[in-house]
Amino acid sequence: MVDFVKITEPGRNPNYLFHHPDLWLRPPLDLELGDIQFNEVEPKFRDMTMTCKTGQDVFWAGSLHKYHQDGTNFAPFPYRELFYSIREFSDRFGVNPLRAELHNVEFGVNLHNFPLSFRQLQKALLTFKGKEFIVFDSVIEGLGIKARSQRYNLKIYDKARQFNQPGNVIRFEIQVKKMIFLAEVGIKYVADLLDQDKLRQIEAILGRVIDDLLMNDHRIDLKRMSKPERDFFKVAQYPRYWSDLKELNTRTRDNRRRRFRDIVRKYQPETLQDQLKNSVLVEWQGLLDTPPGILTQVAEFLNRWDSNSQKISTKLTGSENPDLYQINNSDVWLERYPTPTTSTRACKVCACDISDRRRDAIFCSKRCRNQDSNPRNNPRNYRKRKFGTYLGISLFQSFP
């Protein structure tokens, strides 16, 4: 169902993670100079990697599927296990699912009973939205094909080969790069991944993505075709033919795609594309099946975070934060070297307000930046470059 996610909780002070028992964070200190060095740190726990930089929010990136299933995502990942994974992660690290925003998300299905092997399916897939697929074969990702779009990527690969497992398992996956792609569904926060109504609306997205595929069907008998149909089909059943059509106008390309689909459906009413769409949607619906009592647990989990959201503090010890881990480590270091908080910031040159700009912004414009770095602002160096020195004595040096 849902695999990789990248999330952040805006405004949350990252100090609460520096003494977490499941994360090893190197203290931001220069042991030689004794200075604070707020460098980027990336500790990892169960395939979830935390990224933290000075003055920025904490980012979590990783696979919820692997987080729950001990580093593998070969087995099915139904809604029940998705809930268990989010609940365990949120409770362990204090991440509020109602406030944690999604920046990227991957969702898809593992097809265990598809009639074609991955090699056969790869041969049948010609283009996606008129673009030829990119083939990849690596130790980590396995063997598969990918098609890039502006807001998302479509990825289809051999799942059984990736994990050296027997059988035929094909992964059909959509990698969302820009969350505006899921705006129509209303998925923005981690808690939205537990909303079954929103997850069911993803079926329509999966269906539209499959409809944008152009697929051949090896079961078609060319002898049944007329000569014009056969001549066109022989050259159009190869991806290279469609990639060469980029020079033509959009209307011509659409007409030829429509003609190819009509020929395939004419001689093979139940196409491979229909079988692929039906298999993906049926598998997605099966993953949403919920045992009795799970939805009640989901509601209790979200209500608990909704009621306790105002109680969470950045301190981990003492009685101020009973909902997070009670660690016996001292908070002296956190109080002595706190993470910079958001406040009104001003331009270094003109002192205008730059609170709405990036956290590391120092100037309000390029003009102020140039003015600050202008060598003429340093009179001593300016005179030295302009007039130079004579016999090691500056022209402006005063004598007693």
N, C-alpha and C positions, 0 to 999 in steps of 0.2 A: 504494500500500500504506500505508505510514506517512508522514504529512506533518508537521504541526506537533507539536513537543514542547516541554515546559518541564522542565528538569532542574536539579539541584543536587548538589553533592558535599559532604555534611556534614563539617564539621571541617577542610576544606581551607583553608589560609591564602591569601587572595587576593593577597598581595604578589607572587606569582610572575607575575602578569599585568601589573604596572605598567610593566615594561620589555619587554613582548612586542612584536616587530617588526610584527605584524599588527593591533595595537590601539593606538589613540591615546588615552592616558589623561592627562588634565590633572592635574598634581601637586596634591595636596590642600593647597595653601598659599594664604593670603591675602597677595597681593603688597603690599598697602598696610600691613597690620599685622604681617605676618610670622608669623601664627598658622596652625596646622594646621586646615584645614577639611575634615573627612571627609564630604563631601557625596556624594550618589548620583551614580554615573557609569554611562552606558549606551553604551559603544562597540559598533560593529556590524561584522561581517565575514561576507560572503556570506549575508545574511539571518538570521544568528544574532546575536542581541543579548545582550550580557552586562550584568547588573544587579548592582551591588555597593554595599552600604551598610556603614557602620562597624559592626563587631561582628557582622555577619551573614554567612551563606554566600553564595557567588557563584551567581547564577542565570543559566542560559542558556535563551533562548526563541527559537524560529524554526522554519522548515520545513527538514527534512532533504532533502526533495524539491528545493526551490529551492536549497539549499546545494550540491547535487550537480549540478544542471542549470542553473547560471548564472542564477538568479532566476526561473525558470519552473517550473511543475508541470503542464504540459499533456500532455507525453509520458508513457508508462507508466513506472512506478517499481518494477521487480521486486526480488526479494530480493537479487540480486547487486549492484545499484546501492545498495540500502539498506546493505549491508555496507560497500561502498566509502565511502559518505558517513560512516558512523559511524567507520570506521577512520581516515579522513583528519582528521576533526574531533578525535577523541581524541588522535591523535599530534601534531597541531598545537598544541593548547592543554593537553595533559597531563591530560585528563579521563579518569579511570579508569572504564570502562564497568561494571565489577563493583561499584563503590561509588556511581556517579552515580544518584540516585533520580529517578524520573519523577513529576512533579506533574500534568502534563496530557499528553494524547497524542491525536492525530487519526489515524484509519485509515479507509480506504475504497478505492473503485475508480473508474476512469473508464470509462464504458460507451460504446464507439465504434460498436457495431453494434446498438443497441437499436432495435426497430421503430418506436417512437414518438419524436416530437420532444419537447423539454422542455415546450413549451406544451401538447401533448396529454397528456403525463404529469401535468403540473400540474392540468389539468382533471379527470383521473381520480382523483387523490389527494384524498380527502375529509377524513379525520382521522387522527391518530396517538394511540393510547390515549385516544380520545374527545375530543382537543383539536384545534381548528382550526389549520391551518398559518399561520405568519406569512410574508407575502410581503416580499421585499426586492429592491431594484434600485438598485445604486450602481456607480460607476465602478470601485471596487476589487474588490468582491465579485461584481459582475455581477448577473444576474437569477436568483432562486431562491426557495426556500421553506425554512422552518426550523420545527422543533417542539422545544420545550424540555421537558426532564425534570429531575428532581432531581439525577441523577448524570451525565447526558450530554445532548447535543443531537443531533438528527438534521437533517442539512442536505443538500438536493438542489438543484443549480443547474446552469445552462447553462455548461459549461466552455468551449465554443467561443466563445460571445459574450464571456466574460470576457477572453479573449486575442485577440479579433478574428480567429478562425481559421475557415476553411470547414468544412463538415460538421456532423455531429450528434454532440456529445460531452456526455454527462450525467455529472455527478459525484455519487456516492452516498457520503456521509461521516458518520461518527460522531465527535463531539467529546466526549471523556471529560473531565468536570470533576472528578470524584472517583475516585481510583484504586481505591477499593473495588469499583467496577463491574467491574474486571478481576481481582479477587481470585481468582475461581474458575479463571481461566486461569493465574495465578501470575506475571503481568507486573508487576514493581515497579522493576527497574533497567534501564538502557540495554542491558545485555548480554542481557536477556530478549527484546528485540526481534530478536535474532539466533537465538533458539531456534525452530527450525521446528516442533517439536511444539506449542509454545505458540501459535505463529501459526496453525497449523491448527485449533486449538480456537476461534479467533475466528470460524470459519465458522458455528459453532452460534449465536454471539451475533448475527451478521449475519442469520441465518435467523430468529431470534426477533424481532428488530427489524422485519423486513419482515412477519412474521405479525401484528404489532400495527397494521399499516396497515389502513385501510378504503378500498377502491378500487372505483370504478365501472368499468363496461366499456361503451364506446360501441357495441360490435358487437352488443349484445343487441337483438333485435327485440321491441318491446313488444307487437306484435300476437299473439305466441305466449303471452303471459301471461293468466292469469285476471284478472277484474276486480279482486278484492281485492289480488292481487299487483301489478297495474299501478297501482292507486291509491296503494299504499304506495311503490312504486318511484319514481313520478314526484316525490314530495315528498322522498324519502330520498336522491336522487342529487345533492343540493346540500349543501355544508358547513354552511350556515346552519341547516339542519334539525337537525343533530347538536349544534351549539353551543347551540341552544335547549333541548336535553334536559338541561342541567345541573341544572335545578330538580327533575328526576325522580330517583327512587332508583336506586342502582347496578344492581339486579336488572332493572329495566325497561329501562335503557339497554343492558345486555348482551343481553337478549332481542331487542331491536330490531336490534342489530348482527348478532347471529347469524341473524336472519331475513333481513336484507339480504344477507349473505354466501351463505346457502343459495339465495336467488333468483338471484344472479349465477352461482353454480356450476351451478345447475340448467339455465340456458339458455345458458351458455357454459362447458363443462367445463374448457377450458384458459384460465384467466382471465389478465388482464394482471398480476395480482399473482403468479401462478405464473411468468410469463415474467420479471418483474422479479427475483424471487428466484433463478431459475435463472441469469439473466445475471450477477447480482452474485457468486454463489458460483463459477460457472465462471471469471469473471475473477479472483477471489481465488486460486483454485487455480492458474491460469496464472501469476500473479505469484510464486508460491512455487516454481515450477519452477527447479531449480538446475543449472547446467552442472557437468561433472565438475571436481573440485578445489576448488570454492568452499568446501564445508564443511570441508575440510582447512585452508584459509587462515583460516577463522573460528576453528577450534580453536586454531591457532597464535597468532592475534591475542589471544584471550582468555587463553591460557596465558602469553603474554608479560607481560600486565598482571598476572596473578595472581602471577607470580614476582618482578616488579619493583615491586610495590605498596609494599614496605617501603623501597625505595631512593629514592623520590621525596622531594625536599626542597623547601623554599620558595625556596632560593637558586638563581639561574640561572647564576652564574659559578663558576669554579673546578672542582675535580674531585669535589665532593660530589654532583653531580647529573648524571651522564653520560647519563641517559636523556632529559633535556629539552634545550631549545635552549641552546647555549653562546654567550651574548650577552656582548659585551665591555664592556657598561656596568657602572659601579661599583655595588656594593650598599651603599654608605655611607648613602645616603638611606633604604634599607629598614631598616638596622640602627639608624639614629638615630630614625626614626619608625615603629616596628613597629605592625602592626595589633593591637589588644587581643586577647589570647587568653582562652580559657575558664578561669576559676578560681573559687574559692569566693567568693561574693558575699554580703554581709550587708545587712540592712535599715538604712536611714539612722537610724532612730529607736530601734528595740528591739534591733538587732544580731542578729536571728535569720537563719538561713540561707535565702537566696532563690535558690540556684543552679539550682533546678528551674523557676524562672519565666522569663519572657521576658528576652531579653538586655538590653533597655533598662529593665528593672524597677529601681526604687530603693527602694520600700517593700514590705512584706509584706502590707499590708492597707489598706483605706480609712481605718481609724482612725489608723494611723501617718501616712498622707499628710495627713490633716486636722490631726493634732497638729503636724506639721512646719510647716504653713502657717498655724497659728493665730497671729493678731496678738499674743496675750498672751505669746507666747514671746519677743517683743522688748520688754523692760520700758520702754525709753526711749520708743519710739513709743506704747506703751500708755498711759504716764502723760501724754504730750503730748495724746493724744486725749481722755483722761478728764478731766483737770484744765485743759487748755488753757494758754495763756500770757497774761500781763498786761503790756502795754506792752513786749512783746518779751522779758520776763524770765520764765523758768520758775519755777514754785513751788518746785522742788527745786534750783534753781541756788544754789550756795554762793558767799558773798562773802568776800573776804579780810579 
